[in-house]
């Protein structure tokens, strides 16, 4: 019985991952970069983040590493961009003093999952994509009523 579960899980995993292809299986509804900038300001992301080429208010959090977004040595994937917001401890920012970006191995970035709506998340992603090099990806097509 256990062997069949492993085989079924492997088949499910292979079909979910697109049989090894580098493509998105799921994306959020399309967001608005304009609303995303407003959400970026609302959640005070600028206290700890700078976005290349975007004028933002000065951060007010003392002793914070200003993690620069949008200047990377390789294009990011859509999945990495979404994951960095919903699970900031998944991968910590490199090239910064570890004490300024993490505590006890976890990101100092707050988890916004209980205060940010999916629409706000989609909008922030659209805002970041407008200023970040993101690898092309296959978007999920949603009915119009999902896109405010």
C-alpha positions as a printed NumPy array, in Angstrom:
array([[  0.   ,   0.   ,   0.   ],
       [  2.82 ,   2.432,   0.875],
       [  4.491,   1.9  ,  -2.524],
       [  1.289,   2.901,  -4.339],
       [  1.045,   6.104,  -2.33 ],
       [  4.617,   6.998,  -3.267],
       [  3.93 ,   6.298,  -6.956],
       [  0.693,   8.336,  -6.839],
       [  2.51 ,  11.213,  -5.089],
       [  5.3  ,  11.112,  -7.704],
       [  2.783,  11.234, -10.568],
       [  0.928,  14.114,  -8.912],
       [  4.182,  15.991,  -8.312],
       [  5.355,  15.465, -11.913],
       [  2.087,  16.749, -13.364],
       [  1.979,  19.683, -10.944],
       [  5.525,  20.741, -11.8  ],
       [  4.951,  20.457, -15.533],
       [  7.243,  17.439, -15.965],
       [ 10.41 ,  19.401, -15.238],
       [  9.561,  22.461, -17.316],
       [ 10.232,  25.849, -15.739],
       [  6.697,  27.238, -15.844],
       [  4.27 ,  28.589, -13.326],
       [  1.45 ,  26.306, -12.323],
       [ -0.463,  29.009, -10.476],
       [ -0.371,  32.784, -10.505],
       [ -2.349,  35.403,  -8.655],
       [ -4.999,  37.49 , -10.394],
       [ -3.473,  40.404, -12.325],
       [ -2.698,  43.372, -10.114],
       [ -2.319,  47.095, -10.636],
       [  1.175,  48.578, -10.339],
       [ -0.348,  51.919,  -9.333],
       [ -2.355,  50.357,  -6.5  ],
       [  0.697,  48.236,  -5.676],
       [  2.793,  51.331,  -5.077],
       [  0.07 ,  52.622,  -2.738],
       [  0.057,  49.277,  -0.874],
       [  3.892,  49.311,  -0.724],
       [  3.61 ,  52.71 ,   0.987],
       [  0.647,  51.644,   3.175],
       [  2.532,  48.649,   4.586],
       [  5.659,  50.817,   4.975],
       [  7.804,  48.429,   2.928],
       [ 10.092,  51.423,   2.322],
       [ 11.209,  51.291,   5.976],
       [ 13.459,  48.376,   4.992],
       [ 13.399,  48.277,   1.173],
       [ 14.597,  50.505,  -1.637],
       [ 13.386,  49.876,  -5.159],
       [ 15.805,  50.712,  -7.934],
       [ 14.637,  53.754,  -9.885],
       [ 11.68 ,  54.577,  -7.593],
       [ 11.57 ,  57.611,  -5.306],
       [ 10.316,  56.446,  -1.896],
       [ 10.034,  58.164,   1.499],
       [ 13.005,  57.681,   3.818],
       [ 12.678,  54.695,   6.124],
       [ 12.053,  55.418,   9.775],
       [ 13.073,  52.106,  11.326],
       [ 16.416,  52.497,  13.139],
       [ 19.305,  50.118,  12.412],
       [ 17.639,  48.493,   9.408],
       [ 19.47 ,  47.167,   6.401],
       [ 17.968,  48.866,   3.361],
       [ 17.464,  45.815,   1.158],
       [ 17.612,  46.943,  -2.473],
       [ 14.95 ,  45.412,  -4.702],
       [ 15.139,  45.281,  -8.482],
       [ 18.917,  45.07 ,  -8.782],
       [ 19.798,  41.403,  -9.042],
       [ 22.445,  39.488, -10.946],
       [ 19.824,  37.26 , -12.564],
       [ 16.138,  37.622, -13.346],
       [ 13.864,  36.426, -10.567],
       [ 11.019,  34.045, -11.131],
       [  7.428,  35.011, -10.421],
       [  7.347,  32.305,  -7.754],
       [ 10.391,  33.782,  -5.98 ],
       [  8.798,  37.218,  -5.976],
       [  5.517,  35.971,  -4.465],
       [  7.293,  33.673,  -1.991],
       [  9.551,  36.478,  -0.76 ],
       [  6.441,  38.35 ,   0.423],
       [  4.283,  35.537,   1.81 ],
       [  7.218,  33.651,   3.369],
       [ 10.067,  36.128,   3.91 ],
       [ 12.205,  33.586,   5.781],
       [ 12.22 ,  31.222,   2.782],
       [ 15.394,  32.874,   1.471],
       [ 17.205,  35.627,   3.339],
       [ 18.727,  38.593,   1.497],
       [ 22.37 ,  37.964,   0.634],
       [ 25.116,  40.545,   0.828],
       [ 23.772,  42.194,   3.977],
       [ 24.829,  41.97 ,   7.607],
       [ 22.925,  38.848,   8.773],
       [ 22.105,  40.537,  12.094],
       [ 20.252,  43.299,  10.233],
       [ 18.13 ,  41.04 ,   7.992],
       [ 17.492,  38.099,  10.321],
       [ 17.049,  37.092,  13.923],
       [ 17.461,  33.489,  15.06 ],
       [ 17.669,  32.406,  11.4  ],
       [ 14.325,  34.003,  10.497],
       [ 13.758,  37.096,   8.394],
       [ 13.144,  40.318,  10.26 ],
       [ 10.481,  41.117,   7.666],
       [  7.054,  40.793,   9.275],
       [  4.671,  38.187,   7.918],
       [  1.751,  40.092,   6.387],
       [ -0.452,  37.083,   5.623],
       [ -3.069,  38.038,   8.226],
       [ -3.262,  41.74 ,   7.298],
       [ -2.708,  41.883,   3.53 ],
       [ -5.465,  40.944,   1.099],
       [ -4.8  ,  38.873,  -2.001],
       [ -5.648,  41.945,  -4.07 ],
       [ -3.015,  43.974,  -2.217],
       [ -0.506,  41.164,  -2.7  ],
       [ -1.322,  40.987,  -6.432],
       [ -0.941,  44.758,  -6.689],
       [  2.406,  44.809,  -4.866],
       [  3.644,  42.016,  -7.151],
       [  2.569,  44.083, -10.199],
       [  4.399,  47.119,  -8.774],
       [  7.578,  45.116,  -8.126],
       [  7.397,  43.456, -11.556],
       [  7.303,  46.903, -13.169],
       [ 10.68 ,  47.668, -11.568],
       [ 12.299,  44.223, -11.373],
       [ 13.678,  41.831, -13.959],
       [ 11.3  ,  38.852, -13.774],
       [ 11.633,  35.817, -16.036],
       [  8.678,  35.342, -18.389],
       [  5.979,  33.116, -16.958],
       [  2.619,  31.713, -17.96 ],
       [ -0.153,  33.664, -16.253],
       [ -3.303,  31.986, -14.989],
       [ -6.332,  33.406, -16.811],
       [ -9.031,  34.518, -14.381],
       [-12.557,  35.73 , -15.167],
       [-12.892,  39.537, -15.188],
       [-14.701,  39.595, -11.837],
       [-11.409,  38.602, -10.132],
       [ -9.625,  41.686, -11.479],
       [-10.879,  44.842,  -9.742]])
